[in-house]
Amino acid sequence: MNFNRKDYTDDDLLMLYRGIVKPRMIEEKMLILLRQGKVSKWFSGIGQEAISVGSTLALDADEYILPLHRNLGVFTCRDIPLDRLFAQFQGKKTGFTKGRDRSFHFGTNEHHIVGMISHLGPQLAVADGIALADLLEKREKVTVVYSGDGGASEGDFHEALNVAAVWGLPVIFIIENNGYGLSTPSNEQFKCQYFIDKGPAYGIDALQIDGNNVLEVYDTVRQTASSIRKNPRPILIEAMTFRMRGHEEASGTKYVPQELFERWSKKDPVDNFEKYLLDEKVLTPKLMASIREEIREEIERGLETAFNAPMPTPDPKEEIADMYQPFIQTVIKPKDSARTDKRFVDAVSDGLRQSLERYPELVIMGQDIAEYGGVFKVTEGFVEKFGKGRIRNTPLCESAIIGVGLGLSIKKKKAVVEMQFADFVTEGFNQIVNNLAKSHYRWGQNADVVVRMPTGAGAAAGPFHSQSNEAWFFHTPGLKIVYPSTPYDAKGLLVASIEDPNPVMYFEHKLLYRSLTEAIPDDYYTVEIGRAKLAQEGTDFSIITYGMGVHWAKQLLQTMPDVSADVLDLRTLLPWDKEAVQQTVAKTGRVVVLHEDTLTGGIGAEIAAWISEHCFEQLDGPVVRVGGLDTAIPFSPPLEQEFLPIKRLREKVEALLSF
């Protein structure tokens, strides 16, 4: 192995030596503890240490790095206390996730590390978001993120590189090419020979290095980072290496030809660098023994502290509370009484504009939202006022843009992401339910992201532009779901959602955009998230609903002059207002739960079950649910009208009243 020290001093080389020996010694100890049953699982990085060590030491301490399974060297080179690191591995409360997640699935802003989730690819876009924040603030910083050769087959890899290239983001994408994705060899993962072949296709410079040569990794990343800080752009570095252990210890290595182990064992990154330093007289046997003994003692101290730490004591209240960043909303009333008639779509636009004025850290992203103003013209004119830095057209890559939102949150910015249609959110589903929703619970990092969702049927737009998919997210702790039915609430709840530091799915019914007008305050104001309101009052029965359902309910009651009913507009679906539901049930004793979404598994099922469990004694009849047909939404208007619950609502109400 060829080591070129260039102008690096003996101290520089010894820094790299300490950096690479430490994770190797920890790994050797962990493998013993694994056999003893003292740790539950281990993803070994033996053979790949040079990549994480060399790249981490090449960065400034305040530059973010986003590691994977086999990047123990990232954490040790950022001087994370070993007792906390070992407590994390053992699921102790003193770890970084309070025992809620495993191994390297954590982040720490103190040490400028953002850990992975098991889906591998999503952290690439988060790196884009961190880099975007630096770019917007004109900070000369670089972000480093890793991908394995297997994980690079995921769509997130393509999306993140594409966004970084288009936006000129200062990101170094390091591909750890160890030849396998778990047991699947590279020739069954991708057709190209090397990942550097992919860089030019994205308009990205690409370099290939010996990933087992810690000095080469350090020098390459150091020079690359220096260049990117002055001239922001992404660069792909392919580090050729080999994994000497299994994907994780339980999977073994029987699928790997023995000759590969024999060839790569000669390229061991620790042994070769150690031999080089001894030959260069930078390292002496005495100094080597001293360094290793110092590290061994640090490991033993850390293990002793971690082993003595208690396992977490389950506390349901704490677990539930930690799903969200603590936030007590203060409802803001308009400063004056001036009001203007605004359509629903104008109210949404007004809320976005005033939020951009109030929060200079707010960035809005979406397809066609800049000069074009979005397909519904919600952001028309925003570019002229706020600039393309904050009003950002995006490629068609919903997953990456949602991940960028989380990255912006890490750098204390706010993000609004527009789905062109709510249906397209499936492209970013993983980022929402596994990254945004779980981030605060896992390691205390909030996701200050609002995802705007133009939703709903009625315009004969067919199965892929008309869905009501709020129930997909209703099942996901860590999210909030807002669904206004009036222009007043549309503005007030949107700005409240942007104020809230937690991830909010904000639904806007497309049919209301230009069909509903209301005099709303010109000034900035908010509506309380989590609070329902009575859209209409009566005594005979209650209709509990939201969104378009509020208007269907009121229209039905206009045709039934002999009955009166409460129409409770939930407005917020997660968390939903149980107190208001209980009050209307106690008042009328008869309940219809209405929503546009398909009946089976809809939000109405949860509300109906809760009423049956908690309000049974107040009921004078069964809790009735009315929803869309259990089909996809058809295109033809007659079929679409049959899908919608409007006709069935009258039938169910009449049946309930005669019960």
C-alpha positions in Angstrom: 0.0 0.0 0.0 1.4 3.4 -1.0 1.3 6.1 1.6 2.2 9.6 0.4 2.6 11.9 3.4 3.1 15.0 1.3 3.6 17.9 3.8 1.9 16.2 6.7 3.7 16.4 10.0 4.5 13.5 12.3 1.7 14.9 14.6 -0.7 14.7 11.7 0.2 11.1 11.0 -0.1 10.2 14.7 -3.5 11.9 14.8 -4.6 9.6 12.0 -3.1 6.6 13.7 -4.9 7.2 17.0 -8.1 7.8 15.0 -7.9 4.5 13.2 -6.7 2.3 16.0 -9.5 3.4 18.4 -12.5 2.0 16.4 -10.6 -1.2 15.7 -9.9 -1.8 19.3 -13.5 -1.0 20.2 -14.7 -3.4 17.6 -12.5 -6.2 18.8 -13.9 -5.7 22.3 -17.5 -5.6 21.0 -17.1 -8.9 19.2 -16.1 -10.4 22.5 -19.1 -8.8 24.3 -21.4 -10.0 21.6 -20.3 -13.6 22.1 -20.8 -13.1 25.8 -24.4 -11.8 25.2 -23.5 -8.3 26.6 -24.5 -6.5 23.4 -27.4 -7.6 21.3 -26.2 -6.9 17.8 -23.1 -5.6 16.0 -22.4 -4.2 12.5 -18.7 -4.6 12.1 -16.6 -2.0 10.2 -13.4 -4.0 10.4 -11.5 -3.4 7.2 -13.4 -0.2 6.4 -12.1 2.1 9.2 -10.0 4.3 7.0 -13.0 5.8 5.3 -14.8 7.1 8.3 -11.6 8.1 10.2 -9.9 9.8 7.3 -13.0 11.7 6.2 -14.1 12.8 9.7 -10.7 14.1 10.7 -10.5 16.0 7.4 -13.5 18.1 8.3 -14.0 21.1 10.6 -15.5 20.0 13.9 -18.7 22.0 13.3 -19.3 20.5 9.9 -22.0 17.8 9.8 -21.4 14.2 8.9 -24.1 11.6 8.3 -22.8 8.0 8.9 -24.0 4.5 8.3 -23.7 1.1 10.1 -19.9 0.7 9.7 -18.8 4.2 10.6 -17.8 3.8 14.2 -14.8 6.0 13.4 -17.0 9.0 12.8 -18.3 8.9 16.4 -14.9 8.2 18.0 -13.2 10.9 15.9 -15.8 13.4 17.0 -14.7 12.6 20.6 -18.1 11.2 21.8 -17.7 10.0 25.4 -17.3 6.2 25.2 -19.6 5.6 28.2 -22.5 7.2 26.3 -21.6 5.5 23.1 -21.5 2.1 24.8 -24.7 2.9 26.7 -26.3 3.6 23.3 -25.3 0.1 22.1 -26.8 -1.5 25.2 -30.1 0.3 25.1 -29.5 2.3 28.3 -31.3 5.5 29.2 -27.9 7.3 29.3 -27.4 6.6 25.5 -28.3 9.1 22.9 -31.8 7.7 22.2 -32.8 6.8 25.8 -32.9 3.2 24.8 -35.3 3.8 21.9 -33.1 3.0 19.0 -30.0 0.9 18.4 -26.3 1.2 17.6 -25.6 4.2 15.2 -29.3 5.1 14.7 -28.9 8.4 16.5 -27.7 11.9 16.0 -26.0 14.6 18.2 -26.0 18.2 17.3 -23.3 18.8 19.9 -20.9 16.6 17.8 -22.5 17.5 14.4 -23.5 14.0 13.6 -26.9 12.9 12.1 -27.4 9.2 12.4 -29.0 6.9 9.9 -32.3 5.0 9.8 -32.5 1.4 8.6 -33.7 2.4 5.2 -30.2 3.6 4.4 -31.0 6.1 1.6 -33.0 8.9 3.3 -30.0 10.5 5.1 -28.6 11.5 1.7 -31.3 14.1 1.3 -31.0 15.2 4.9 -27.4 16.1 4.0 -28.7 18.2 1.1 -30.9 20.1 3.6 -28.0 20.8 6.0 -25.9 22.0 3.0 -28.7 24.1 1.7 -29.0 25.9 5.1 -25.2 26.7 4.9 -25.6 27.9 1.3 -28.5 30.2 2.2 -26.6 31.7 5.1 -23.4 32.0 3.0 -21.4 29.9 5.5 -18.3 28.3 3.9 -19.1 24.8 5.1 -19.3 21.3 3.7 -21.5 18.3 4.6 -20.3 14.7 4.3 -22.7 11.8 3.9 -22.1 8.1 3.3 -23.8 5.5 1.2 -22.9 1.8 0.7 -22.8 0.4 -2.7 -26.0 -1.5 -1.9 -27.9 1.5 -0.6 -26.9 3.4 -3.7 -29.5 1.3 -5.6 -32.3 3.1 -3.8 -34.2 6.0 -5.4 -33.1 8.2 -2.5 -29.6 8.1 -3.8 -30.6 9.3 -7.3 -32.9 12.0 -5.8 -30.3 13.4 -3.4 -27.5 13.6 -6.0 -29.8 15.2 -8.5 -31.1 17.8 -6.1 -27.5 18.5 -4.9 -26.3 18.9 -8.5 -29.2 21.2 -9.6 -28.9 23.4 -6.5 -25.1 23.4 -6.3 -25.1 22.1 -2.7 -21.8 21.7 -0.8 -22.1 18.0 -0.2 -19.5 15.2 -0.4 -21.2 11.9 -1.2 -18.9 9.1 -0.1 -19.7 5.7 -1.5 -18.2 2.9 0.5 -17.9 0.3 -2.2 -17.2 -2.9 -0.4 -18.6 -5.2 -3.1 -21.7 -6.4 -1.3 -25.1 -5.3 -0.2 -25.5 -7.7 2.6 -25.0 -10.9 0.6 -25.8 -9.6 -2.9 -22.6 -8.9 -4.9 -22.2 -5.7 -6.9 -22.8 -7.4 -10.2 -26.3 -8.1 -9.0 -26.8 -4.6 -7.7 -25.8 -2.4 -10.7 -24.5 -2.8 -14.2 -21.8 -0.1 -14.2 -18.4 -1.1 -13.0 -17.7 1.9 -10.7 -19.8 4.6 -9.1 -17.5 7.3 -10.5 -19.2 6.5 -13.8 -22.4 7.9 -12.4 -21.1 11.3 -11.3 -20.9 12.9 -14.8 -24.5 11.9 -15.6 -25.6 14.1 -12.7 -23.1 16.9 -13.6 -21.0 16.0 -10.5 -17.3 15.6 -10.3 -16.4 12.1 -9.2 -13.2 10.7 -7.6 -12.1 7.2 -6.8 -9.8 6.5 -3.9 -8.3 3.6 -2.0 -10.7 3.3 0.9 -8.2 1.3 2.9 -5.5 4.0 2.8 -6.4 6.4 5.7 -3.9 9.0 4.5 -5.3 9.0 1.0 -8.8 9.3 2.3 -7.8 12.2 4.7 -5.9 14.1 2.0 -8.6 13.7 -0.7 -11.5 14.7 1.6 -9.5 17.6 3.1 -8.6 19.0 -0.4 -12.1 18.4 -1.7 -13.8 20.1 1.3 -11.5 23.1 1.0 -12.4 23.5 -2.7 -16.2 23.1 -2.0 -16.2 25.7 0.8 -15.0 28.3 -1.7 -16.9 27.0 -4.7 -20.1 25.3 -3.4 -21.0 22.1 -5.4 -21.4 18.4 -4.7 -18.7 15.9 -5.3 -18.9 12.1 -5.3 -16.0 10.1 -3.8 -16.0 6.4 -4.4 -13.9 4.6 -1.7 -12.9 1.1 -2.7 -12.8 -1.2 0.3 -13.9 -4.6 1.6 -16.0 -5.7 4.6 -14.0 -8.4 6.6 -17.0 -9.5 8.7 -20.6 -10.2 7.9 -23.2 -7.5 7.2 -23.9 -8.0 10.8 -22.4 -10.7 12.9 -25.4 -13.1 12.7 -25.4 -13.2 8.9 -21.8 -14.6 8.6 -19.6 -14.5 5.5 -20.1 -17.9 3.9 -21.4 -16.2 0.7 -18.0 -14.5 0.1 -15.3 -16.3 -1.8 -12.3 -17.1 0.4 -9.8 -15.6 -2.1 -11.4 -12.2 -1.5 -10.6 -12.4 2.2 -7.1 -13.5 1.5 -6.5 -10.6 -1.0 -8.1 -7.9 1.2 -6.6 -9.0 4.4 -3.3 -7.9 2.9 -4.8 -4.4 2.6 -5.9 -4.1 6.2 -6.1 -0.4 6.8 -4.8 -0.5 10.4 -2.0 -3.0 10.0 -0.6 -1.3 6.9 -0.7 2.2 8.3 0.9 1.0 11.5 3.7 -0.7 9.6 4.2 2.4 7.5 4.5 4.6 10.6 7.0 2.2 12.2 9.1 2.1 9.0 9.0 5.9 8.9 10.1 6.1 12.5 7.0 8.3 13.2 5.8 5.5 15.5 8.0 3.4 17.8 7.0 0.1 19.4 7.0 1.9 22.8 4.8 4.7 21.6 2.5 2.3 19.8 2.1 0.3 23.0 1.4 3.4 25.0 -1.3 4.6 22.6 -3.0 1.3 22.6 -2.9 1.0 26.4 -4.4 4.5 26.7 -7.2 3.5 24.4 -7.7 0.2 26.1 -8.1 1.9 29.5 -10.6 4.4 28.0 -12.6 1.6 26.6 -12.7 -0.3 29.9 -13.7 2.8 31.8 -16.5 3.5 29.3 -17.7 0.0 29.5 -17.7 -0.1 33.3 -19.8 3.1 33.4 -22.2 1.9 30.7 -22.6 -1.6 32.3 -23.4 0.1 35.7 -26.1 2.4 34.2 -29.6 1.1 34.7 -31.9 -0.1 31.9 -34.7 2.4 31.1 -37.7 2.4 33.4 -40.8 2.6 31.1 -42.9 5.7 31.6 -45.8 5.9 29.1 -46.3 9.6 29.7 -42.7 10.4 28.9 -42.7 8.1 25.9 -45.8 9.8 24.4 -44.6 13.3 25.2 -41.3 12.8 23.6 -42.9 12.1 20.2 -43.1 15.8 19.8 -40.9 18.8 20.7 -42.6 20.6 23.6 -44.6 23.5 22.2 -47.4 25.5 23.9 -49.2 27.4 21.3 -50.2 31.0 22.0 -53.1 31.9 19.8 -52.4 35.2 18.1 -55.3 37.5 17.4 -55.2 40.1 14.5 -54.0 43.5 15.6 -56.8 45.3 13.9 -60.3 44.6 12.6 -59.6 45.1 8.9 -61.0 42.2 6.8 -61.1 41.3 3.2 -63.1 38.8 1.2 -60.8 36.0 0.3 -61.2 32.7 -1.4 -59.9 29.6 0.3 -56.9 29.6 -2.1 -56.2 33.2 -1.3 -56.3 32.6 2.4 -53.7 29.8 2.0 -51.5 32.2 0.0 -52.0 34.9 2.5 -50.8 32.7 5.3 -47.7 31.6 3.5 -46.8 35.2 2.5 -47.2 36.5 6.1 -45.3 33.6 7.5 -42.4 34.3 5.1 -42.4 37.8 6.3 -42.5 36.7 10.0 -39.9 34.0 9.7 -36.8 34.9 7.6 -35.6 31.3 8.2 -38.6 29.9 6.4 -38.0 28.1 3.0 -40.8 27.0 0.7 -40.1 24.1 -1.8 -42.2 22.4 -4.4 -42.7 21.6 -8.1 -43.4 24.6 -10.2 -43.9 26.9 -7.2 -41.5 29.7 -8.2 -42.1 31.8 -11.4 -45.1 29.6 -12.3 -46.7 30.1 -8.9 -47.7 26.4 -8.5 -50.4 24.5 -10.3 -53.0 26.2 -8.1 -51.2 29.6 -8.2 -50.9 29.6 -4.4 -47.3 31.0 -4.5 -47.8 33.3 -7.5 -45.6 36.4 -7.1 -43.6 35.0 -4.2 -40.3 34.8 -6.1 -40.4 38.5 -6.9 -40.8 39.4 -3.2 -38.8 36.7 -1.4 -36.3 35.5 -4.0 -35.4 32.1 -5.5 -33.3 31.2 -2.4 -36.5 30.8 -0.3 -39.1 30.0 -3.0 -37.5 26.9 -4.6 -38.6 25.0 -7.6 -37.7 21.4 -7.1 -37.1 18.5 -9.4 -39.7 15.7 -9.3 -38.3 14.1 -6.2 -40.6 14.3 -3.3 -38.6 12.0 -1.0 -35.5 14.2 -1.4 -37.3 17.5 -0.8 -39.0 16.2 2.4 -35.5 15.0 3.5 -34.1 18.4 2.7 -36.8 19.8 5.1 -35.4 17.7 7.9 -31.9 18.9 7.1 -33.0 22.5 7.2 -34.6 21.8 10.6 -31.3 20.6 11.9 -29.8 24.0 11.1 -32.7 25.8 12.8 -34.7 26.7 9.7 -38.4 26.1 8.8 -39.6 24.4 5.7 -42.9 24.2 3.9 -43.0 21.5 1.2 -45.9 21.5 -1.3 -47.1 18.3 -2.8 -48.4 19.2 -6.2 -51.2 16.8 -5.4 -51.7 14.9 -2.1 -51.6 11.7 -4.1 -47.9 12.2 -4.9 -46.9 12.1 -1.3 -46.4 8.3 -1.7 -43.1 9.2 -3.3 -42.0 10.7 0.0 -43.8 8.5 2.4 -40.8 6.9 4.0 -39.2 10.3 4.8 -42.5 11.4 6.5 -43.4 8.4 8.6 -39.9 7.2 9.4 -37.7 10.3 9.4 -39.9 13.3 10.2 -42.3 11.6 12.6 -39.7 9.6 14.6 -36.8 12.1 14.7 -37.6 13.9 18.0 -38.6 10.6 19.8 -35.3 9.0 18.6 -32.7 11.6 19.4 -34.5 14.9 20.3 -34.2 16.6 16.9 -37.5 18.2 15.8 -38.6 18.3 12.2 -39.9 21.8 11.6 -41.6 20.9 8.4 -45.1 21.5 7.0 -46.2 19.3 4.1 -49.0 21.0 2.2 -51.4 18.5 0.7 -53.9 19.6 -2.0 -56.4 16.9 -1.6 -59.9 15.5 -2.4 -62.3 14.6 -5.1 -65.1 16.3 -7.0 -63.3 17.6 -10.0 -63.3 14.3 -12.0 -59.5 14.1 -11.8 -59.3 10.3 -11.5 -57.6 7.8 -9.2 -54.2 9.7 -8.9 -55.3 13.3 -8.3 -58.4 12.9 -6.1 -57.5 10.8 -3.2 -58.1 11.6 0.5 -55.1 10.0 2.2 -55.1 11.6 5.6 -55.7 8.3 7.3 -52.3 7.1 6.1 -50.7 9.6 8.5 -53.3 9.4 11.2 -51.7 6.1 12.3 -48.2 7.7 12.7 -47.2 9.1 16.1 -45.0 12.2 15.8 -47.0 13.8 13.1 -49.8 16.5 13.4 -52.6 16.6 10.9 -54.5 19.8 10.1 -57.5 19.9 7.7 -59.4 23.2 7.5 -62.8 23.7 5.9 -63.1 27.5 5.7 -60.8 30.4 4.5 -60.6 31.8 8.0 -59.3 28.5 9.4 -57.2 27.8 6.3 -55.0 30.9 7.0 -55.1 30.7 10.8 -54.2 27.0 10.9 -51.6 27.2 8.2 -49.6 29.9 10.0 -50.1 28.0 13.3 -48.7 24.9 11.6 -45.7 26.9 10.4 -45.2 28.2 14.0 -45.3 24.7 15.4 -41.8 23.2 15.5 -43.2 19.7 14.8 -44.0 18.0 11.5 -47.5 18.9 10.2 -49.5 17.4 7.4 -51.7 20.2 6.2 -54.6 19.2 3.9 -56.3 21.7 1.6 -59.4 20.5 -0.3 -58.9 21.5 -3.9 -62.7 21.9 -4.5 -62.8 24.6 -1.9 -60.0 26.6 -3.4 -62.1 28.8 -5.6 -65.6 27.9 -4.5 -65.6 29.4 -1.0 -65.1 33.0 0.0 -65.1 34.6 3.4 -64.1 37.9 5.0 -60.9 37.1 6.9 -58.5 39.3 8.8 -55.8 41.0 6.7 -53.4 40.8 9.7 -51.5 37.8 10.8 -53.4 35.5 13.2 -53.5 31.9 14.3 -56.1 29.3 15.1 -55.5 26.7 17.8 -54.2 23.4 16.6 -56.1 20.5 18.2 -59.3 22.5 18.8 -62.6 21.6 17.0 -65.4 24.1 16.5 -69.1 23.9 16.0 -69.9 24.9 12.5 -73.6 24.6 13.2 -75.6 23.9 16.4 -78.7 21.7 16.9 -80.2 19.2 19.3 -81.4 16.1 17.4 -78.1 14.5 16.5 -74.4 15.3 15.8 -72.4 15.1 12.6 -68.7 14.9 13.4 -66.6 15.7 10.3 -63.9 17.8 8.7 -62.9 19.3 5.4 -65.5 19.0 2.6 -67.7 17.0 5.0 -68.6 20.1 6.9 -70.2 21.6 3.8 -72.0 18.4 2.8 -73.4 18.2 6.3 -74.6 21.8 6.3 -76.1 21.4 2.8 -78.0 18.3 3.9 -79.4 20.0 7.0 -80.7 22.9 4.8 -82.9 20.3 3.1 -84.2 18.9 6.4 -85.9 21.9 8.1 -87.6 19.7 10.7 -84.4 18.5 12.3 -81.5 20.3 13.9 -78.0 19.0 14.4 -74.6 19.9 15.7 -72.0 19.9 12.9 -68.6 19.5 14.7 -65.7 20.5 12.4 -62.7 18.7 13.8 -60.2 21.0 11.9 -57.3 19.1 13.5 -57.2 15.3 13.0 -54.0 14.6 15.0 -54.4 15.4 17.9 -58.2 15.4 17.6 -60.4 17.2 20.1 -61.9 14.5 22.3 -63.4 17.0 24.7 -65.5 18.6 21.9 -66.6 15.2 20.6 -67.7 14.1 24.1 -69.6 17.4 24.6 -71.6 17.0 21.4 -72.3 13.3 22.0 -73.6 14.1 25.5 -75.7 16.9 24.1 -77.5 15.0 21.3 -77.1 11.3 22.0 -77.0 10.4 18.3 -73.8 10.6 16.2 -72.8 10.4 12.6 -69.1 10.4 11.7 -68.6 11.6 8.2 -65.5 11.8 5.9 -64.7 11.7 2.2 -62.0 9.1 2.6 -62.9 5.4 2.0 -64.9 4.0 4.9 -62.8 1.0 5.9 -59.9 2.1 8.1 -60.8 5.7 7.9 -60.4 8.2 10.7 -64.1 7.8 11.4 -63.5 4.3 12.6 -61.2 5.5 15.4 -63.6 8.3 16.5 -66.5 5.9 16.5 -64.6 3.4 18.5 -63.6 6.0 21.0 -67.2 7.3 21.4 -68.4 3.7 21.9 -65.8 3.2 24.6 -66.0 6.5 26.4 -69.5 7.9 25.8 -71.6 4.7 25.7 -74.0 5.9 28.4 -74.8 9.1 26.5 -75.8 7.3 23.3 -79.4 6.8 22.2 -78.4 4.8 19.1 -75.5 3.3 17.3 -72.6 5.4 16.2 -72.9 5.6 12.4 -70.1 6.0 10.0 -70.4 7.5 6.5 -67.5 7.5 4.1 -66.4 7.0 0.5 -66.8 3.7 -1.2 -64.1 1.1 -0.6 -62.8 1.6 -4.1 -60.2 3.7 -5.9 -61.6 7.1 -7.0 -63.0 6.8 -10.5 -62.6 9.4 -13.3 -66.1 9.6 -14.8 -68.3 12.2 -13.0 -71.3 9.8 -12.4 -68.9 7.2 -11.0 -67.1 9.8 -8.8 -70.4 11.0 -7.4 -71.3 7.5 -6.4 -67.9 7.1 -4.7 -68.5 10.2 -2.6 -70.6 9.8 0.6 -73.1 12.6 -0.2 -76.1 10.4 -1.0 -75.3 7.8 1.7 -75.2 10.6 4.3 -78.9 11.3 3.9 -79.8 7.6 4.1 -77.7 7.1 7.2 -79.1 10.2 9.0 -82.7 9.2 8.3 -82.0 5.7 9.6 -80.4 7.1 12.7 -83.2 9.4 13.4 -85.7 6.6 13.2 -83.8 4.4 15.5 
